[in-house]
């Protein structure tokens, strides 16, 4: 894949969905349904951009925004829930009032160059049950990085320093690089 400067990337939601449709070999009717789904996801806050919005102009998504949109759309197409996408965005996107938490990081921005041409980048998304013996509650954990950094060899049943039992009840692995590279190549091929 050719090297590009991150600031060179800009695409509309229509262009992003057209590139996903081309990669997946979708029919024209399916392409329109995909764009409609993506617009709904955008309107619900599941697809965001750090770029400033200008009234009367179509939103242009930067490279990291495109990567995040491709992942969100793919999760949706594969039957993932909006809750999954929201939890991933809450942890891996760092902008906007709804997506800024004390532990959120700009993961797509930090990993964008590696997503395009480095080692394979993944998202690990875990559903976790925490219990103190009397009560329990569920939470999610999300990480982005190379396979070795995701802790897949870690225990899925452990006790934390507060004495809470922590059980990973479900773990999903999303191959970000494999999803994003063909879409970026379709959008920005030089030739």
C-alpha positions, 0 to 999 in steps of 0.5 A: 500500500502506498504511503500517505500523509494522514492529513491527505485523507478526507472523504464523505460518508457517501464515499466511505460507504461506496468504497465499503460496497465496492470492497464487499461487491454489493449491488447498487440496491445494497449500496443504497441500503448501506449508505442509509444505514451509515447515515442513521448511524451518524445521526445516532452518534455512532459515526463521528468526526473530529473535523469542524462541521460547516453549515450547508456543507457535507461532512468530510471525515479525516483518515482516523475518522474513516477508519472508525467509521469502517469499523463501526459500519462493519460491526453493524453489518455483521450483527453487532449491537449499537451498544458495542459500537458506543462502548468502543467509541467511548474508549477509543475516540477522544472528542465530543461531549458524548465520547470523552471519558477520563480513560478515553484515548485517541486510538484511531489517531495514534494507530492510523499509520500502523493501520495503513502500513504497519503490523496488523492492528486489532480491537479487543472488545470484552464483556466483563462480569464483576462480582463482590460475592453479594452483587454483580454488574457488567462492564466492557473493556476495549483495547486497540493495538497489535495482537501481542499487546491485547493480552489474549493470554491473560486469565479470563477469570481473576480477582482484582485488588479489591477482591472483586471476581472479574470474569470475561464472559465474551471477547471479540477481536476486530481486525482493524487493519484488514477492514480499513486498508482495502477501503482506504486503498479504494478511496485514495488509490493513485492511478 
